[in-house]
Amino acid sequence: MKTKKVGAAGRFGSRYGKKIRKNFLKVESEKAAGWSCPRCLKKTVKRESAGIWYCSSCRHKFAGKAYKPA
Ligand SMILES: [Zn+2]
């Protein structure tokens, strides 16, 4: 469920504080955005787990940062 002001962070209600939810929104939107693969340059990179990124196009798996590939 989304709310107009806090977006996907709305599911937390008023918990965790404004600042943390704001940070979460940034991280969450970056996670969903899709990153381009360093090998095939397609935007098919998804986060597999924290720091591990996987390209569904060329099956390239690589290490990156927790919330963004590099
Ligand atoms: Zn690729």
N, CA, C, O and the ligand as a Tripos MOL2 file, in Angstrom:
@<TRIPOS>MOLECULE
protein
  281   279    71     0     0
PROTEIN
NO_CHARGES

@<TRIPOS>ATOM
      1 N           0.8440   -1.2000    0.0000 N.3       1 MET1
      2 CA          0.0000    0.0000    0.0000 C.3       1 MET1
      3 C           0.8740    1.2420    0.0000 C.2       1 MET1
      4 O           1.8770    1.3060    0.7110 O.2       1 MET1
      5 N           0.4980    2.2030   -0.7800 N.am      2 LYS2
      6 CA          1.2730    3.4360   -0.8180 C.3       2 LYS2
      7 C           0.4680    4.6000   -0.2720 C.2       2 LYS2
      8 O          -0.7540    4.6500   -0.4130 O.2       2 LYS2
      9 N           1.1450    5.5010    0.3300 N.am      3 THR3
     10 CA          0.5240    6.7450    0.7570 C.3       3 THR3
     11 C           1.1690    7.8740   -0.0180 C.2       3 THR3
     12 O           2.3060    7.7530   -0.4740 O.2       3 THR3
     13 N           0.4540    8.9590   -0.1670 N.am      4 LYS4
     14 CA          0.9710    9.9860   -1.0710 C.3       4 LYS4
     15 C           2.2170   10.6800   -0.5490 C.2       4 LYS4
     16 O           3.0680   11.1060   -1.3300 O.2       4 LYS4
     17 N           2.3270   10.7930    0.7460 N.am      5 LYS5
     18 CA          3.4580   11.5680    1.2550 C.3       5 LYS5
     19 C           4.7090   10.7250    1.4750 C.2       5 LYS5
     20 O           5.8140   11.1520    1.1400 O.2       5 LYS5
     21 N           4.5420    9.5400    2.0310 N.am      6 VAL6
     22 CA          5.7170    8.7510    2.3910 C.3       6 VAL6
     23 C           5.9490    7.5520    1.4750 C.2       6 VAL6
     24 O           6.9030    6.7990    1.6720 O.2       6 VAL6
     25 N           5.0930    7.3710    0.4870 N.am      7 GLY7
     26 CA          5.3090    6.3200   -0.4880 C.3       7 GLY7
     27 C           5.3330    4.9390    0.1370 C.2       7 GLY7
     28 O           4.4950    4.6110    0.9770 O.2       7 GLY7
     29 N           6.2950    4.1340   -0.2750 N.am      8 ALA8
     30 CA          6.3720    2.7430    0.1750 C.3       8 ALA8
     31 C           6.7180    2.6430    1.6470 C.2       8 ALA8
     32 O           6.5290    1.5910    2.2580 O.2       8 ALA8
     33 N           7.2220    3.7230    2.2260 N.am      9 ALA9
     34 CA          7.5570    3.6940    3.6510 C.3       9 ALA9
     35 C           6.3080    3.8250    4.5110 C.2       9 ALA9
     36 O           6.3780    3.7250    5.7360 O.2       9 ALA9
     37 N           5.1750    4.0460    3.8760 N.am     10 GLY10
     38 CA          3.9200    4.2060    4.6060 C.3      10 GLY10
     39 C           3.5350    2.9700    5.3940 C.2      10 GLY10
     40 O           2.7730    3.0430    6.3580 O.2      10 GLY10
     41 N           4.0690    1.8370    4.9750 N.am     11 ARG11
     42 CA          3.7170    0.6030    5.6620 C.3      11 ARG11
     43 C           4.2960    0.5340    7.0660 C.2      11 ARG11
     44 O           3.8980   -0.3140    7.8640 O.2      11 ARG11
     45 N           5.2270    1.4170    7.3670 N.am     12 PHE12
     46 CA          5.7970    1.4460    8.7050 C.3      12 PHE12
     47 C           4.9810    2.3270    9.6460 C.2      12 PHE12
     48 O           5.2750    2.3940   10.8400 O.2      12 PHE12
     49 N           3.9650    2.9990    9.1240 N.am     13 GLY13
     50 CA          3.1900    3.8960    9.9650 C.3      13 GLY13
     51 C           4.0710    5.0030   10.4930 C.2      13 GLY13
     52 O           4.8340    5.6110    9.7430 O.2      13 GLY13
     53 N           3.9690    5.2670   11.7800 N.am     14 SER14
     54 CA          4.7840    6.3350   12.3520 C.3      14 SER14
     55 C           6.0380    5.7720   13.0120 C.2      14 SER14
     56 O           6.7610    6.4900   13.7040 O.2      14 SER14
     57 N           6.2880    4.4960   12.7960 N.am     15 ARG15
     58 CA          7.4250    3.8810   13.4780 C.3      15 ARG15
     59 C           8.7680    4.2910   12.8810 C.2      15 ARG15
     60 O           8.8410    4.7390   11.7370 O.2      15 ARG15
     61 N           9.7890    4.1370   13.6430 N.am     16 TYR16
     62 CA         11.1940    4.2860   13.2570 C.3      16 TYR16
     63 C          11.6470    5.7200   13.0080 C.2      16 TYR16
     64 O          12.8450    5.9780   12.8870 O.2      16 TYR16
     65 N          10.7070    6.6470   12.9310 N.am     17 GLY17
     66 CA         11.1140    8.0400   12.7910 C.3      17 GLY17
     67 C          11.1700    8.4990   11.3410 C.2      17 GLY17
     68 O          11.3560    7.7100   10.4140 O.2      17 GLY17
     69 N          11.0040    9.7870   11.1880 N.am     18 LYS18
     70 CA         10.9040   10.3740    9.8540 C.3      18 LYS18
     71 C          12.1820   10.1870    9.0440 C.2      18 LYS18
     72 O          12.1380    9.8350    7.8650 O.2      18 LYS18
     73 N          13.2910   10.4200    9.6750 N.am     19 LYS19
     74 CA         14.5670   10.4010    8.9790 C.3      19 LYS19
     75 C          14.8800    9.0030    8.4390 C.2      19 LYS19
     76 O          15.3170    8.8370    7.3000 O.2      19 LYS19
     77 N          14.6470    8.0230    9.2790 N.am     20 ILE20
     78 CA         14.9350    6.6500    8.8980 C.3      20 ILE20
     79 C          14.0360    6.2140    7.7450 C.2      20 ILE20
     80 O          14.4750    5.5370    6.8150 O.2      20 ILE20
     81 N          12.7610    6.6190    7.8260 N.am     21 ARG21
     82 CA         11.8410    6.2450    6.7480 C.3      21 ARG21
     83 C          12.2350    6.9340    5.4410 C.2      21 ARG21
     84 O          12.0710    6.3750    4.3570 O.2      21 ARG21
     85 N          12.7550    8.1500    5.5600 N.am     22 LYS22
     86 CA         13.1940    8.8750    4.3760 C.3      22 LYS22
     87 C          14.3690    8.1490    3.7270 C.2      22 LYS22
     88 O          14.4240    7.9900    2.5070 O.2      22 LYS22
     89 N          15.3020    7.7130    4.5650 N.am     23 ASN23
     90 CA         16.4350    6.9430    4.0630 C.3      23 ASN23
     91 C          15.9710    5.6540    3.4110 C.2      23 ASN23
     92 O          16.4660    5.2520    2.3580 O.2      23 ASN23
     93 N          15.0210    5.0270    4.0540 N.am     24 PHE24
     94 CA         14.4900    3.7770    3.5290 C.3      24 PHE24
     95 C          13.9110    3.9770    2.1310 C.2      24 PHE24
     96 O          14.1220    3.1530    1.2410 O.2      24 PHE24
     97 N          13.1900    5.0610    1.9470 N.am     25 LEU25
     98 CA         12.5650    5.3490    0.6590 C.3      25 LEU25
     99 C          13.6120    5.4530   -0.4360 C.2      25 LEU25
    100 O          13.4210    4.9320   -1.5350 O.2      25 LEU25
    101 N          14.7060    6.1180   -0.1420 N.am     26 LYS26
    102 CA         15.7690    6.3010   -1.1070 C.3      26 LYS26
    103 C          16.3420    4.9340   -1.4920 C.2      26 LYS26
    104 O          16.4820    4.6080   -2.6710 O.2      26 LYS26
    105 N          16.6630    4.1580   -0.4830 N.am     27 VAL27
    106 CA         17.2350    2.8320   -0.6880 C.3      27 VAL27
    107 C          16.2660    1.9430   -1.4500 C.2      27 VAL27
    108 O          16.6590    1.2330   -2.3750 O.2      27 VAL27
    109 N          15.0100    1.9850   -1.0590 N.am     28 GLU28
    110 CA         14.0040    1.1420   -1.6760 C.3      28 GLU28
    111 C          13.8080    1.4970   -3.1480 C.2      28 GLU28
    112 O          13.6720    0.6080   -3.9890 O.2      28 GLU28
    113 N          13.7920    2.7790   -3.4570 N.am     29 SER29
    114 CA         13.5680    3.1690   -4.8390 C.3      29 SER29
    115 C          14.7830    2.8200   -5.6980 C.2      29 SER29
    116 O          14.6440    2.4720   -6.8710 O.2      29 SER29
    117 N          15.9720    2.9160   -5.1070 N.am     30 GLU30
    118 CA         17.1670    2.5440   -5.8550 C.3      30 GLU30
    119 C          17.2080    1.0490   -6.1240 C.2      30 GLU30
    120 O          17.6460    0.5950   -7.1810 O.2      30 GLU30
    121 N          16.7410    0.3040   -5.1420 N.am     31 LYS31
    122 CA         16.7190   -1.1430   -5.2620 C.3      31 LYS31
    123 C          15.8020   -1.5670   -6.4140 C.2      31 LYS31
    124 O          16.1180   -2.4840   -7.1730 O.2      31 LYS31
    125 N          14.6690   -0.8850   -6.5250 N.am     32 ALA32
    126 CA         13.6820   -1.2580   -7.5270 C.3      32 ALA32
    127 C          14.0290   -0.7150   -8.9100 C.2      32 ALA32
    128 O          13.4980   -1.1810   -9.9180 O.2      32 ALA32
    129 N          14.9120    0.2600   -8.9500 N.am     33 ALA33
    130 CA         15.1470    0.9810  -10.1930 C.3      33 ALA33
    131 C          15.7190    0.0910  -11.2830 C.2      33 ALA33
    132 O          15.3930    0.2590  -12.4580 O.2      33 ALA33
    133 N          16.5530   -0.8360  -10.9090 N.am     34 GLY34
    134 CA         17.2100   -1.6690  -11.9070 C.3      34 GLY34
    135 C          18.5200   -1.0230  -12.3120 C.2      34 GLY34
    136 O          18.5630    0.1540  -12.6720 O.2      34 GLY34
    137 N          19.5710   -1.7910  -12.2520 N.am     35 TRP35
    138 CA         20.8930   -1.2560  -12.5460 C.3      35 TRP35
    139 C          21.4220   -1.9020  -13.8080 C.2      35 TRP35
    140 O          21.0350   -3.0130  -14.1700 O.2      35 TRP35
    141 N          22.3080   -1.1910  -14.4660 N.am     36 SER36
    142 CA         22.8530   -1.7760  -15.6880 C.3      36 SER36
    143 C          24.0210   -2.6930  -15.3660 C.2      36 SER36
    144 O          24.8180   -2.4410  -14.4620 O.2      36 SER36
    145 N          24.0870   -3.7400  -16.1220 N.am     37 CYS37
    146 CA         25.0780   -4.7820  -15.9020 C.3      37 CYS37
    147 C          26.4470   -4.3390  -16.4230 C.2      37 CYS37
    148 O          26.5370   -3.7970  -17.5250 O.2      37 CYS37
    149 N          27.5160   -4.5590  -15.6480 N.am     38 PRO38
    150 CA         28.8560   -4.1600  -16.1020 C.3      38 PRO38
    151 C          29.3530   -4.9880  -17.2840 C.2      38 PRO38
    152 O          30.2820   -4.5800  -17.9800 O.2      38 PRO38
    153 N          28.7510   -6.1240  -17.5060 N.am     39 ARG39
    154 CA         29.2180   -6.9900  -18.5940 C.3      39 ARG39
    155 C          28.4160   -6.7840  -19.8870 C.2      39 ARG39
    156 O          29.0020   -6.5850  -20.9510 O.2      39 ARG39
    157 N          27.0820   -6.8310  -19.7990 N.am     40 CYS40
    158 CA         26.2840   -6.7230  -21.0220 C.3      40 CYS40
    159 C          25.5940   -5.3670  -21.1460 C.2      40 CYS40
    160 O          24.9530   -5.0760  -22.1560 O.2      40 CYS40
    161 N          25.7310   -4.5450  -20.1110 N.am     41 LEU41
    162 CA         25.2290   -3.1700  -20.1020 C.3      41 LEU41
    163 C          23.7010   -3.0670  -20.2060 C.2      41 LEU41
    164 O          23.1660   -1.9910  -20.4730 O.2      41 LEU41
    165 N          23.0230   -4.1600  -20.0000 N.am     42 LYS42
    166 CA         21.5690   -4.1040  -19.9850 C.3      42 LYS42
    167 C          21.0790   -3.7640  -18.5800 C.2      42 LYS42
    168 O          21.7630   -4.0220  -17.5900 O.2      42 LYS42
    169 N          19.9080   -3.1920  -18.5140 N.am     43 LYS43
    170 CA         19.3770   -2.8190  -17.2020 C.3      43 LYS43
    171 C          18.6130   -3.9730  -16.5780 C.2      43 LYS43
    172 O          17.4140   -3.8880  -16.3140 O.2      43 LYS43
    173 N          19.3310   -5.0290  -16.3580 N.am     44 THR44
    174 CA         18.6620   -6.2310  -15.8630 C.3      44 THR44
    175 C          19.2590   -6.7180  -14.5550 C.2      44 THR44
    176 O          19.0650   -7.8670  -14.1600 O.2      44 THR44
    177 N          19.9820   -5.8370  -13.8920 N.am     45 VAL45
    178 CA         20.6380   -6.2350  -12.6580 C.3      45 VAL45
    179 C          19.6840   -6.0910  -11.4740 C.2      45 VAL45
    180 O          19.0790   -5.0400  -11.2610 O.2      45 VAL45
    181 N          19.5700   -7.1610  -10.7240 N.am     46 LYS46
    182 CA         18.7280   -7.1560   -9.5320 C.3      46 LYS46
    183 C          19.5840   -7.4990   -8.3270 C.2      46 LYS46
    184 O          20.6030   -8.1790   -8.4470 O.2      46 LYS46
    185 N          19.1700   -7.0310   -7.1880 N.am     47 ARG47
    186 CA         19.8950   -7.3630   -5.9770 C.3      47 ARG47
    187 C          19.5000   -8.7540   -5.5160 C.2      47 ARG47
    188 O          18.3230   -9.0200   -5.2750 O.2      47 ARG47
    189 N          20.4530   -9.6220   -5.3970 N.am     48 GLU48
    190 CA         20.1390  -10.9730   -4.9390 C.3      48 GLU48
    191 C          20.0950  -11.0210   -3.4160 C.2      48 GLU48
    192 O          19.1520  -11.5540   -2.8310 O.2      48 GLU48
    193 N          21.1050  -10.4700   -2.7880 N.am     49 SER49
    194 CA         21.0710  -10.2580   -1.3500 C.3      49 SER49
    195 C          22.0010   -9.0790   -1.0840 C.2      49 SER49
    196 O          22.5390   -8.4940   -2.0230 O.2      49 SER49
    197 N          22.1920   -8.7300    0.1600 N.am     50 ALA50
    198 CA         22.9910   -7.5510    0.4560 C.3      50 ALA50
    199 C          24.3910   -7.6940   -0.1280 C.2      50 ALA50
    200 O          25.1410   -8.5840    0.2730 O.2      50 ALA50
    201 N          24.7430   -6.8390   -1.0570 N.am     51 GLY51
    202 CA         26.0830   -6.8410   -1.6240 C.3      51 GLY51
    203 C          26.2700   -7.7980   -2.7880 C.2      51 GLY51
    204 O          27.3420   -7.8320   -3.3910 O.2      51 GLY51
    205 N          25.2550   -8.5690   -3.1120 N.am     52 ILE52
    206 CA         25.3810   -9.5040   -4.2240 C.3      52 ILE52
    207 C          24.3700   -9.1440   -5.3000 C.2      52 ILE52
    208 O          23.1710   -9.0540   -5.0390 O.2      52 ILE52
    209 N          24.8670   -8.9400   -6.5120 N.am     53 TRP53
    210 CA         24.0450   -8.4840   -7.6190 C.3      53 TRP53
    211 C          24.0760   -9.4950   -8.7360 C.2      53 TRP53
    212 O          25.0830  -10.1630   -8.9730 O.2      53 TRP53
    213 N          22.9600   -9.5930   -9.4130 N.am     54 TYR54
    214 CA         22.8140  -10.6410  -10.4090 C.3      54 TYR54
    215 C          22.1470  -10.0800  -11.6620 C.2      54 TYR54
    216 O          21.1080   -9.4260  -11.5800 O.2      54 TYR54
    217 N          22.7470  -10.3380  -12.8110 N.am     55 CYS55
    218 CA         22.1670   -9.9050  -14.0720 C.3      55 CYS55
    219 C          21.3580  -11.0420  -14.6630 C.2      55 CYS55
    220 O          21.8910  -12.1180  -14.9350 O.2      55 CYS55
    221 N          20.0740  -10.8040  -14.8590 N.am     56 SER56
    222 CA         19.2190  -11.8730  -15.3540 C.3      56 SER56
    223 C          19.4040  -12.0800  -16.8500 C.2      56 SER56
    224 O          18.8900  -13.0530  -17.4020 O.2      56 SER56
    225 N          20.1170  -11.1980  -17.5070 N.am     57 SER57
    226 CA         20.3190  -11.3180  -18.9450 C.3      57 SER57
    227 C          21.5140  -12.2150  -19.2790 C.2      57 SER57
    228 O          21.3880  -13.1710  -20.0440 O.2      57 SER57
    229 N          22.6760  -11.8960  -18.6960 N.am     58 CYS58
    230 CA         23.8700  -12.6950  -19.0140 C.3      58 CYS58
    231 C          24.2890  -13.5690  -17.8410 C.2      58 CYS58
    232 O          25.3280  -14.2270  -17.8990 O.2      58 CYS58
    233 N          23.4990  -13.5840  -16.7860 N.am     59 ARG59
    234 CA         23.7530  -14.3890  -15.5950 C.3      59 ARG59
    235 C          25.0660  -14.0360  -14.9110 C.2      59 ARG59
    236 O          25.7020  -14.8740  -14.2710 O.2      59 ARG59
    237 N          25.4390  -12.8180  -15.0570 N.am     60 HIS60
    238 CA         26.6540  -12.3440  -14.4040 C.3      60 HIS60
    239 C          26.3260  -12.0090  -12.9550 C.2      60 HIS60
    240 O          25.4150  -11.2320  -12.6680 O.2      60 HIS60
    241 N          27.0870  -12.6120  -12.0530 N.am     61 LYS61
    242 CA         26.8670  -12.3510  -10.6320 C.3      61 LYS61
    243 C          28.0890  -11.6380  -10.0890 C.2      61 LYS61
    244 O          29.2180  -12.0770  -10.3110 O.2      61 LYS61
    245 N          27.8780  -10.5690   -9.3980 N.am     62 PHE62
    246 CA         29.0330   -9.8170   -8.9260 C.3      62 PHE62
    247 C          28.7560   -9.1660   -7.5760 C.2      62 PHE62
    248 O          27.6090   -9.0210   -7.1530 O.2      62 PHE62
    249 N          29.8200   -8.7890   -6.9310 N.am     63 ALA63
    250 CA         29.6940   -8.1650   -5.6200 C.3      63 ALA63
    251 C          29.6140   -6.6520   -5.7700 C.2      63 ALA63
    252 O          30.2570   -6.0670   -6.6420 O.2      63 ALA63
    253 N          28.8400   -6.0480   -4.9360 N.am     64 GLY64
    254 CA         28.7200   -4.5980   -4.9620 C.3      64 GLY64
    255 C          28.4030   -4.1150   -3.5720 C.2      64 GLY64
    256 O          28.6390   -4.8150   -2.5870 O.2      64 GLY64
    257 N          27.8690   -2.9200   -3.4980 N.am     65 LYS65
    258 CA         27.4620   -2.4250   -2.1890 C.3      65 LYS65
    259 C          26.1190   -3.0450   -1.8080 C.2      65 LYS65
    260 O          25.4710   -3.7080   -2.6180 O.2      65 LYS65
    261 N          25.7220   -2.8170   -0.5740 N.am     66 ALA66
    262 CA         24.5270   -3.4770   -0.0660 C.3      66 ALA66
    263 C          23.2790   -3.0380   -0.8210 C.2      66 ALA66
    264 O          22.4030   -3.8550   -1.1020 O.2      66 ALA66
    265 N          23.1960   -1.7460   -1.1520 N.am     67 TYR67
    266 CA         21.9560   -1.2510   -1.7300 C.3      67 TYR67
    267 C          22.1130   -0.7220   -3.1440 C.2      67 TYR67
    268 O          21.1400   -0.3100   -3.7740 O.2      67 TYR67
    269 N          23.3440   -0.7370   -3.6370 N.am     68 LYS68
    270 CA         23.5660   -0.4160   -5.0390 C.3      68 LYS68
    271 C          24.8010   -1.1550   -5.5120 C.2      68 LYS68
    272 O          25.6810   -1.4390   -4.6990 O.2      68 LYS68
    273 N          24.9060   -1.4780   -6.7870 N.am     69 PRO69
    274 CA         25.9840   -2.3470   -7.2570 C.3      69 PRO69
    275 C          27.3850   -1.7810   -7.0460 C.2      69 PRO69
    276 O          28.2890   -2.5400   -6.6990 O.2      69 PRO69
    277 N          27.6000   -0.5020   -7.2370 N.am     70 ALA70
    278 CA         28.9630    0.0120   -7.0940 C.3      70 ALA70
    279 C          29.0020    1.4230   -6.5340 C.2      70 ALA70
    280 O          30.0820    1.9870   -6.3580 O.2      70 ALA70
    281 ZN         24.5330   -8.7880  -17.8960 Zn       71 ZN71
@<TRIPOS>BOND
     1     1     2 1
     2     2     3 1
     3     3     4 2
     4     3     5 am
     5     5     6 1
     6     6     7 1
     7     7     8 2
     8     7     9 am
     9     9    10 1
    10    10    11 1
    11    11    12 2
    12    11    13 am
    13    13    14 1
    14    14    15 1
    15    15    16 2
    16    15    17 am
    17    17    18 1
    18    18    19 1
    19    19    20 2
    20    19    21 am
    21    21    22 1
    22    22    23 1
    23    23    24 2
    24    23    25 am
    25    25    26 1
    26    26    27 1
    27    27    28 2
    28    27    29 am
    29    29    30 1
    30    30    31 1
    31    31    32 2
    32    31    33 am
    33    33    34 1
    34    34    35 1
    35    35    36 2
    36    35    37 am
    37    37    38 1
    38    38    39 1
    39    39    40 2
    40    39    41 am
    41    41    42 1
    42    42    43 1
    43    43    44 2
    44    43    45 am
    45    45    46 1
    46    46    47 1
    47    47    48 2
    48    47    49 am
    49    49    50 1
    50    50    51 1
    51    51    52 2
    52    51    53 am
    53    53    54 1
    54    54    55 1
    55    55    56 2
    56    55    57 am
    57    57    58 1
    58    58    59 1
    59    59    60 2
    60    59    61 am
    61    61    62 1
    62    62    63 1
    63    63    64 2
    64    63    65 am
    65    65    66 1
    66    66    67 1
    67    67    68 2
    68    67    69 am
    69    69    70 1
    70    70    71 1
    71    71    72 2
    72    71    73 am
    73    73    74 1
    74    74    75 1
    75    75    76 2
    76    75    77 am
    77    77    78 1
    78    78    79 1
    79    79    80 2
    80    79    81 am
    81    81    82 1
    82    82    83 1
    83    83    84 2
    84    83    85 am
    85    85    86 1
    86    86    87 1
    87    87    88 2
    88    87    89 am
    89    89    90 1
    90    90    91 1
    91    91    92 2
    92    91    93 am
    93    93    94 1
    94    94    95 1
    95    95    96 2
    96    95    97 am
    97    97    98 1
    98    98    99 1
    99    99   100 2
   100    99   101 am
   101   101   102 1
   102   102   103 1
   103   103   104 2
   104   103   105 am
   105   105   106 1
   106   106   107 1
   107   107   108 2
   108   107   109 am
   109   109   110 1
   110   110   111 1
   111   111   112 2
   112   111   113 am
   113   113   114 1
   114   114   115 1
   115   115   116 2
   116   115   117 am
   117   117   118 1
   118   118   119 1
   119   119   120 2
   120   119   121 am
   121   121   122 1
   122   122   123 1
   123   123   124 2
   124   123   125 am
   125   125   126 1
   126   126   127 1
   127   127   128 2
   128   127   129 am
   129   129   130 1
   130   130   131 1
   131   131   132 2
   132   131   133 am
   133   133   134 1
   134   134   135 1
   135   135   136 2
   136   135   137 am
   137   137   138 1
   138   138   139 1
   139   139   140 2
   140   139   141 am
   141   141   142 1
   142   142   143 1
   143   143   144 2
   144   143   145 am
   145   145   146 1
   146   146   147 1
   147   147   148 2
   148   147   149 am
   149   149   150 1
   150   150   151 1
   151   151   152 2
   152   151   153 am
   153   153   154 1
   154   154   155 1
   155   155   156 2
   156   155   157 am
   157   157   158 1
   158   158   159 1
   159   159   160 2
   160   159   161 am
   161   161   162 1
   162   162   163 1
   163   163   164 2
   164   163   165 am
   165   165   166 1
   166   166   167 1
   167   167   168 2
   168   167   169 am
   169   169   170 1
   170   170   171 1
   171   171   172 2
   172   171   173 am
   173   173   174 1
   174   174   175 1
   175   175   176 2
   176   175   177 am
   177   177   178 1
   178   178   179 1
   179   179   180 2
   180   179   181 am
   181   181   182 1
   182   182   183 1
   183   183   184 2
   184   183   185 am
   185   185   186 1
   186   186   187 1
   187   187   188 2
   188   187   189 am
   189   189   190 1
   190   190   191 1
   191   191   192 2
   192   191   193 am
   193   193   194 1
   194   194   195 1
   195   195   196 2
   196   195   197 am
   197   197   198 1
   198   198   199 1
   199   199   200 2
   200   199   201 am
   201   201   202 1
   202   202   203 1
   203   203   204 2
   204   203   205 am
   205   205   206 1
   206   206   207 1
   207   207   208 2
   208   207   209 am
   209   209   210 1
   210   210   211 1
   211   211   212 2
   212   211   213 am
   213   213   214 1
   214   214   215 1
   215   215   216 2
   216   215   217 am
   217   217   218 1
   218   218   219 1
   219   219   220 2
   220   219   221 am
   221   221   222 1
   222   222   223 1
   223   223   224 2
   224   223   225 am
   225   225   226 1
   226   226   227 1
   227   227   228 2
   228   227   229 am
   229   229   230 1
   230   230   231 1
   231   231   232 2
   232   231   233 am
   233   233   234 1
   234   234   235 1
   235   235   236 2
   236   235   237 am
   237   237   238 1
   238   238   239 1
   239   239   240 2
   240   239   241 am
   241   241   242 1
   242   242   243 1
   243   243   244 2
   244   243   245 am
   245   245   246 1
   246   246   247 1
   247   247   248 2
   248   247   249 am
   249   249   250 1
   250   250   251 1
   251   251   252 2
   252   251   253 am
   253   253   254 1
   254   254   255 1
   255   255   256 2
   256   255   257 am
   257   257   258 1
   258   258   259 1
   259   259   260 2
   260   259   261 am
   261   261   262 1
   262   262   263 1
   263   263   264 2
   264   263   265 am
   265   265   266 1
   266   266   267 1
   267   267   268 2
   268   267   269 am
   269   269   270 1
   270   270   271 1
   271   271   272 2
   272   271   273 am
   273   273   274 1
   274   274   275 1
   275   275   276 2
   276   275   277 am
   277   277   278 1
   278   278   279 1
   279   279   280 2
@<TRIPOS>SUBSTRUCTURE
     1 MET1         2 RESIDUE 1 A MET
     2 LYS2         6 RESIDUE 1 A LYS
     3 THR3        10 RESIDUE 1 A THR
     4 LYS4        14 RESIDUE 1 A LYS
     5 LYS5        18 RESIDUE 1 A LYS
     6 VAL6        22 RESIDUE 1 A VAL
     7 GLY7        26 RESIDUE 1 A GLY
     8 ALA8        30 RESIDUE 1 A ALA
     9 ALA9        34 RESIDUE 1 A ALA
    10 GLY10       38 RESIDUE 1 A GLY
    11 ARG11       42 RESIDUE 1 A ARG
    12 PHE12       46 RESIDUE 1 A PHE
    13 GLY13       50 RESIDUE 1 A GLY
    14 SER14       54 RESIDUE 1 A SER
    15 ARG15       58 RESIDUE 1 A ARG
    16 TYR16       62 RESIDUE 1 A TYR
    17 GLY17       66 RESIDUE 1 A GLY
    18 LYS18       70 RESIDUE 1 A LYS
    19 LYS19       74 RESIDUE 1 A LYS
    20 ILE20       78 RESIDUE 1 A ILE
    21 ARG21       82 RESIDUE 1 A ARG
    22 LYS22       86 RESIDUE 1 A LYS
    23 ASN23       90 RESIDUE 1 A ASN
    24 PHE24       94 RESIDUE 1 A PHE
    25 LEU25       98 RESIDUE 1 A LEU
    26 LYS26      102 RESIDUE 1 A LYS
    27 VAL27      106 RESIDUE 1 A VAL
    28 GLU28      110 RESIDUE 1 A GLU
    29 SER29      114 RESIDUE 1 A SER
    30 GLU30      118 RESIDUE 1 A GLU
    31 LYS31      122 RESIDUE 1 A LYS
    32 ALA32      126 RESIDUE 1 A ALA
    33 ALA33      130 RESIDUE 1 A ALA
    34 GLY34      134 RESIDUE 1 A GLY
    35 TRP35      138 RESIDUE 1 A TRP
    36 SER36      142 RESIDUE 1 A SER
    37 CYS37      146 RESIDUE 1 A CYS
    38 PRO38      150 RESIDUE 1 A PRO
    39 ARG39      154 RESIDUE 1 A ARG
    40 CYS40      158 RESIDUE 1 A CYS
    41 LEU41      162 RESIDUE 1 A LEU
    42 LYS42      166 RESIDUE 1 A LYS
    43 LYS43      170 RESIDUE 1 A LYS
    44 THR44      174 RESIDUE 1 A THR
    45 VAL45      178 RESIDUE 1 A VAL
    46 LYS46      182 RESIDUE 1 A LYS
    47 ARG47      186 RESIDUE 1 A ARG
    48 GLU48      190 RESIDUE 1 A GLU
    49 SER49      194 RESIDUE 1 A SER
    50 ALA50      198 RESIDUE 1 A ALA
    51 GLY51      202 RESIDUE 1 A GLY
    52 ILE52      206 RESIDUE 1 A ILE
    53 TRP53      210 RESIDUE 1 A TRP
    54 TYR54      214 RESIDUE 1 A TYR
    55 CYS55      218 RESIDUE 1 A CYS
    56 SER56      222 RESIDUE 1 A SER
    57 SER57      226 RESIDUE 1 A SER
    58 CYS58      230 RESIDUE 1 A CYS
    59 ARG59      234 RESIDUE 1 A ARG
    60 HIS60      238 RESIDUE 1 A HIS
    61 LYS61      242 RESIDUE 1 A LYS
    62 PHE62      246 RESIDUE 1 A PHE
    63 ALA63      250 RESIDUE 1 A ALA
    64 GLY64      254 RESIDUE 1 A GLY
    65 LYS65      258 RESIDUE 1 A LYS
    66 ALA66      262 RESIDUE 1 A ALA
    67 TYR67      266 RESIDUE 1 A TYR
    68 LYS68      270 RESIDUE 1 A LYS
    69 PRO69      274 RESIDUE 1 A PRO
    70 ALA70      278 RESIDUE 1 A ALA
    71 ZN71       281 GROUP 0 **** ****
